[in-house]
Amino acid sequence: MENSTMQSASNPVYRRRLLMHKLGIGLSSFAMALGIFFLMWILFTLMTKGLSAVNIAMFTESTPAPGSDGGGLMNAIFGSFVMVVSAAVISTPIGILAGIYLAEYGDKSWFGFVTRFVTDIMLSAPSIVIGLFVYAIYVANVKHFSGWAGSIAISLIAIPVVVRTTDNMLGLVPTSLREAAFALGAPRWKVALLIRLRAVKAGVVTGILLAVARISGETAPLLYTALSNQFFNADMNKPMANLPMVIYQFAMSPYDNWRELAWGGALLITFSVLGLNILSRTLFNQKTQH
């Protein structure tokens, strides 16, 4: 054993491969440390600048008028919550059903191939393009901005994420499990919904949560659809305030109060997205262990 080890150590090919291995590990560790450093830097900046704006008024008062003191982000928080929930309600059934179709029939039909291709394109499409698309087909026809238009825009961003996740998760189900269900006489739709989908429900839920986390901070689509509103508004057929738009507007303003609220909103939306990501990964790991 010692002789073989010494021979390997003296082999130039072995030494070269060992050197490349150590170099790769070192570069990977450096990249990971660099990413963590900048992430911690961003979170530290958000904490130091945003914590001063986090108080009861931020959740109970609407956005202040230009030059005025006080105020909060209640209308923006409510608008973002309503539009994100509406988008999740729209995108979840469409995405799951499309993912089931792709998993069951996608490899055998041209329509499945086209659907998967379009899904991949939508995953990489700039969000501002989707916002302009919804503006052209909806906002321009009804002639006013609205919360519904914003929900449609961000749901188009969430749908391909749910479709791809569902398709990939269903592909992990063992073929033997499907064959056993077919052997017992179960129809194909029951096998897809009650056997395959149930077996990977944790992964599908993870995909839904990740899609919600992604659309929670989208700004460009809402600029052309929901716009914003300085006042509290529960009517989704009218322009609605939302956190991404308020953060963008307040951060560019000359008023110290507005910039402070912008940091507070950025802190809130960052930790909301971070919480959703942690929840999705924790849920998936727990289900996998069981």
N, C-alpha and C positions, 0 to 999 in steps of 0.2 A: 504493500500500500504506500509506504514511504517512498519507494523507488519510483512508482508511477506518478506520485505527486511531484517529485523532483524533476522527472522527465517532462511533465506538463509545464512546470514553471520555467524550464529551460527552452521550451518550444517557442519560437518567435511568433507563430500564428496564435498560440494561446495567449502570449503576453500582449499581442496587439488587440485581441478580442477583449481581454481583461481591461486594458486601458480604455477602449471604446465604451465598455460597460460602465466603468467608473466615471468617464466623462459624461455619458448620458444621464447617469444618476445625479451627478453634480449639477448639470444644466437643468434637469427637471426640478431638483430641490431649490435651485436659485429662482426659477420661474414661479414656483409655488410660494416661496418666501416673498418675492416681489409683489405678487398678487395680493397676498394677505396683508402686506405692509400698506399698500394703497387702499385696500378695503378698510383697514383699521383707521387710516388717516381720514377717509371720508366719513366714517361713523363718528370719529372723535370730533371732527369739524361740525357735523350735524348736531351732536350732543351739546357742544359748547355754545353754539350760536342759536340752537332751536329750543333748548330747555327753558330759556327765559320767557318764551312766548307760550309755553304750555301751562295753562291755568283754566279755571272754570269758565272764564269769559270766552275762551277760544271755542268751547263746545256749546255755549248758550247764546252767543251773540253773532249777528250776521257781519259780513265784511263792512268795514267803516268807509265813510265818504272820504274823498281826497282831502288831506290836511287835517283831519280830525284825529283825536286820540281814542284809545280803547278799541273796542270791536273784537270780533272773533272770526271763526271760519265755519259756523254752524251751517249756513246755507250751502257752502261748498262741500262740507263733509256729507250732508244729507244728499246733495245732488250726485256726488260720486258714488255713494252707497246704492242709491236707487238705480242708477244707470248700470253699474257693474252687476248688481243682482239681476236686473232685467236681461242684460247681455248673457249672463250665465244660464238663465232660464231658456233663452232662445238657442244658445249654442250647444248646451248639453245634450238634449235629445237628438238634435240634428247630427252632431258629431258622433255620438255613440251609434246611432243607426247606420250612418255612413261607414263607420269603422267596422261594424258587423258585416255590412254588405261586402266591403273590400276583403275581409278575412274569409268570407264564405265563397264569394264568386269573383273576387278581383283578379285572380290568376287565370280565369277561364273566359273572360268576356272583354271586348274592346272598351265597353263603357267603364268597366272597373279600371282598366289601364289609364283611360283618360281622366277618371276621377282622381286616381292616385297622382297623376302628373300635375293636374290643376292644384291639388292639395299641396304638393311640394312647392309649386310656384307661389301660392298664397302665403306659405310659411316664410318665404324670403322677400315678399313684396313690402316695399316701404309703407309704413302706416299712413303717411300723408297722401299717398296715392289712393288708398282705400277711403280716406276721408273725402277726397275730391270726387270719387266715384259715387259715394252716398249723397254728396251735395248735388251732383248732377242729376241723379235719378229720383231723389226724394225731396231735398230741401228746395231745389229750384222749381219743382212742380207745385209744392204746397205753399211756396213763397214765404216761408218763415223758418227760423231755427227752432229746434225742439229737443227735449230730452230723449224722445223716441228715436230721432235721427242719430243722436250720439250713441244710444244703445245698439242700434243696428250696425253702426260703424265698428264699434269695438267687438261686437259679436262676430263680425266677419274676420276679425283677427283671432278670436278664440276658437272658432270652429275648426280650422285646420290643425290646431294643436290637439284638440280632443280627438279628431279623426285619426291622426297619426298615432297617438298614444293608444287608443283603443285597438287599432289594427295591429300594432306591434305586440300589445299584451295578449290579444287573442291568438297570435301566432305562436306564443309560448306554451299553449295548452297541448299536452301530449296527444298524439293521434290515437293512442290506445283508448283514451277516455272517450273520445268521440265515437270510435268504433263500438265500444261497449254500449253506449247509449243507442246507437243505431241498431245494434243487435237485439236490444230489448224492445224495438219497435217504436222508438220515439221519433216523431217527425222532425224535419230539419230545423224548423223555426224554434222548436222547443230545445233542441240541442244547442242552438246558437245562444238563446236567451237564458235558459235555465241551467245549462251545463257549462258551456265555454265562458260566458260572461260572468257567471257566478264564481267560477274558479279564479278569475283575475280581477274581481271587483276592486280590490285594493289598489291595483295598478291603474285602473280606469279612474278611480277617485283621485289618485295622485295627479293624473293628467289634467283633470278638471280644475283642481286647486292650482296647478302651475299655470293653466290658461288664465284663471282669474287673477293670479299674481301678475301675469304679464300685462293684462289690459288695465290693471288698476292705475298704472302710471302713464298711460298713453295721453299725449297732449295734442299732437297734430290732427288726429281724426276729429277730436272735439272742437277744434278751432273752426272747422267748416260745417259742423253739424249742430252741436248743442250750444256753441258760443259760450256765453256766461251770463250771469245775472247778479247784480249787486244785492238783491233782496232775496228773502226766503221764498221759494216757489215749490209747491208740491204738484203742480200741473205739468206732466211730462209733455204736453203738447205746446209748451212755451219754452223759451230759452232757459237753461238751468245752469246754475253755478256748479263748478266742479273743482276739485283740488288741483289737478295739473294746470288748468288754465289760470286759476287764481295765483298759484305759485309763480307761473311765468309772468303774469302781469305785475304782481307785487314786487318781485325780485328786480324788475327793470324800472321801478318807480323811484322818484327822488325823495319819498317820504320814509323816514326812519321807522315809523310804526308799521307801514306796509311791508318793508323789508324784514322786519322782525317776525311778522306773521307768516311771510313766505318761508323763512327758516323753520318756523314751527310746523307749517304744513308739510314741508319736505321731510322733517323728522317723523311726522305722523305717517305719511305714506310709505316712507322707507321701512319703518318698523312693521307696518301692516304687511307689506310684501315679504319682508324677512320672516314674519310669523307664519304666513301661509306656506312658504317654502319649507320651514322647519316642520310644520304640521304635516305636510304631505310626505316628507321623507320619514318622519317618525311613524306615521300611520302605515306606510308601506313596509317598513322594517319589522314592525310588530306583527303585521299579517303574515309576512314571509316566514318569521320564526315559528308561528303557530302551524 
